[in-house]
Amino acid sequence: MQTIESNGARIPLIGLGTWDLRGRACARAVEEALRLGYRHIDTAAMYGNEAEVGEGLRASGIGRDEVFITTKVWSSDLRARDFERSTRDSLRKLRLESVDLLLIHWPNPSIPLKETVGALCKMKREGVARHVGVSNFNTALIEEAKRLATEPLVNNQIELHPYNDQTRTIATTRKAGMSVTAYSPIARGRVKGDALLSKIGKAHGKTAAQVCLRYLVQQDIIVIPKTSRSERLKENSDILDFKLTPAEMKEIAALASPHGNIVS
Ligand SMILES: NC(=O)c1ccc[n+]([C@@H]2O[C@H](COP(=O)([O-])OP(=O)(O)OC[C@H]3O[C@@H](n4cnc5c(N)ncnc54)[C@H](OP(=O)(O)O)[C@@H]3O)[C@@H](O)[C@H]2O)c1
């Protein structure tokens, strides 16, 4: 699996998103994804599925050090004490000693960022998180977090697909030495019926979802599509054996609109 390097971290380019995956279905999807070759799983305290993610990891038989696990602390837990408790709860549920990446899930304007970033960096110093980063941070927040952090921030996870324009956030994230992870990278399944993506897909023998994911990874953006279906686990990771032309990249970029966000 290809990786993206940022501030000392090496993050596998394709991961499995797990929002909305619960119980047995979650453990099964994680196990199957790892057996298929995925090496990166994205979860969060807020998803309520960390125990099942851990279960899937153990059932896969893949070594712990071969898999990159990300979890996140929810925005109601950004006071230092809550942050630490949430992180330790996540580890207990995952049954892991550390995660590979710990993210502030969503900023909370009523809690000083200094306190939260301090707690985040403490988790890295204590070895509970190998790397730390942020999610849903805009340009101003990225710059503020970087200024406050005493440990390298390696990643900003943001909503990103062909329908929204995150050019400025991506530029600021990269300027800070951080990589970008695209969440909802297939626009929650909406790309499936897209005429342009389907047309381009036909030329490459790929589906619209594969063209969409290729469009992102071809810009060195990490993707974490979620699926509960076996055939789509394979489809969503089978995107490294073709290349979009500069003209195709440009056509896809033109799908973006300023109000194209679905989640955030
Ligand atoms: N940091 C944050 O604030 C944040 C916010 C949202 C999401 N995330 C993370 O990002 C991950 C991905 O985002 P997401 O779950 O919102 O959306 P997504 O991955 O863009 O789309 C998932 C949806 O698309 C369907 N799908 C999957 N593969 C497909 C394919 N090849 N063709 C057609 N449909 C397909 C899935 O249905 P089936 O399951 O039936 O295949 C599901 O309904 C999440 O699971 C979560 O880990 C993070």
PDBQT file of the ligand as one rigid body, heavy atoms in Angstrom, charges set to zero:
ROOT
HETATM    1  N1  LIG A 301     -13.731  13.809  10.469  1.00  0.00    +0.000 N 
HETATM    2  C1  LIG A 301     -15.027  13.922  10.271  1.00  0.00    +0.000 C 
HETATM    3  O1  LIG A 301     -15.695  14.851  10.765  1.00  0.00    +0.000 OA
HETATM    4  C2  LIG A 301     -15.714  12.932   9.397  1.00  0.00    +0.000 A 
HETATM    5  C3  LIG A 301     -17.010  13.205   8.904  1.00  0.00    +0.000 A 
HETATM    6  C4  LIG A 301     -17.602  12.252   8.074  1.00  0.00    +0.000 A 
HETATM    7  C5  LIG A 301     -16.930  11.069   7.751  1.00  0.00    +0.000 A 
HETATM    8  N2  LIG A 301     -15.682  10.820   8.271  1.00  0.00    +0.000 N 
HETATM    9  C6  LIG A 301     -14.938   9.574   7.956  1.00  0.00    +0.000 C 
HETATM   10  O2  LIG A 301     -14.861   9.421   6.551  1.00  0.00    +0.000 OA
HETATM   11  C7  LIG A 301     -15.417   8.155   6.192  1.00  0.00    +0.000 C 
HETATM   12  C8  LIG A 301     -16.024   8.204   4.809  1.00  0.00    +0.000 C 
HETATM   13  O3  LIG A 301     -17.043   9.190   4.722  1.00  0.00    +0.000 OA
HETATM   14  P1  LIG A 301     -18.610   8.843   4.669  1.00  0.00    +0.000 P 
HETATM   15  O4  LIG A 301     -18.882   7.524   5.306  1.00  0.00    +0.000 OA
HETATM   16  O5  LIG A 301     -19.299  10.049   5.201  1.00  0.00    +0.000 OA
HETATM   17  O6  LIG A 301     -18.952   8.823   3.107  1.00  0.00    +0.000 OA
HETATM   18  P2  LIG A 301     -18.345   8.108   1.810  1.00  0.00    +0.000 P 
HETATM   19  O7  LIG A 301     -17.256   7.188   2.143  1.00  0.00    +0.000 OA
HETATM   20  O8  LIG A 301     -18.133   9.178   0.800  1.00  0.00    +0.000 OA
HETATM   21  O9  LIG A 301     -19.607   7.276   1.273  1.00  0.00    +0.000 OA
HETATM   22  C9  LIG A 301     -20.132   6.183   1.963  1.00  0.00    +0.000 C 
HETATM   23  C10 LIG A 301     -21.450   5.805   1.299  1.00  0.00    +0.000 C 
HETATM   24  O10 LIG A 301     -21.243   5.473  -0.063  1.00  0.00    +0.000 OA
HETATM   25  C11 LIG A 301     -21.630   4.124  -0.315  1.00  0.00    +0.000 C 
HETATM   26  N3  LIG A 301     -20.574   3.531  -1.148  1.00  0.00    +0.000 N 
HETATM   27  C12 LIG A 301     -19.365   3.061  -0.752  1.00  0.00    +0.000 A 
HETATM   28  N4  LIG A 301     -18.634   2.646  -1.795  1.00  0.00    +0.000 NA
HETATM   29  C13 LIG A 301     -19.389   2.855  -2.908  1.00  0.00    +0.000 A 
HETATM   30  C14 LIG A 301     -19.191   2.620  -4.277  1.00  0.00    +0.000 A 
HETATM   31  N5  LIG A 301     -18.064   2.089  -4.728  1.00  0.00    +0.000 N 
HETATM   32  N6  LIG A 301     -20.195   2.959  -5.135  1.00  0.00    +0.000 NA
HETATM   33  C15 LIG A 301     -21.336   3.513  -4.689  1.00  0.00    +0.000 A 
HETATM   34  N7  LIG A 301     -21.588   3.740  -3.371  1.00  0.00    +0.000 NA
HETATM   35  C16 LIG A 301     -20.629   3.424  -2.488  1.00  0.00    +0.000 A 
HETATM   36  C17 LIG A 301     -21.753   3.466   1.032  1.00  0.00    +0.000 C 
HETATM   37  O11 LIG A 301     -22.794   2.529   1.047  1.00  0.00    +0.000 OA
HETATM   38  P3  LIG A 301     -22.502   0.941   1.340  1.00  0.00    +0.000 P 
HETATM   39  O12 LIG A 301     -21.950   0.846   2.739  1.00  0.00    +0.000 OA
HETATM   40  O13 LIG A 301     -23.850   0.325   1.170  1.00  0.00    +0.000 OA
HETATM   41  O14 LIG A 301     -21.514   0.510   0.290  1.00  0.00    +0.000 OA
HETATM   42  C18 LIG A 301     -22.123   4.634   1.942  1.00  0.00    +0.000 C 
HETATM   43  O15 LIG A 301     -23.517   4.871   1.899  1.00  0.00    +0.000 OA
HETATM   44  C19 LIG A 301     -16.422   7.897   7.315  1.00  0.00    +0.000 C 
HETATM   45  O16 LIG A 301     -16.877   6.565   7.318  1.00  0.00    +0.000 OA
HETATM   46  C20 LIG A 301     -15.622   8.321   8.508  1.00  0.00    +0.000 C 
HETATM   47  O17 LIG A 301     -14.676   7.322   8.844  1.00  0.00    +0.000 OA
HETATM   48  C21 LIG A 301     -15.068  11.750   9.068  1.00  0.00    +0.000 A 
ENDROOT
TORSDOF 0
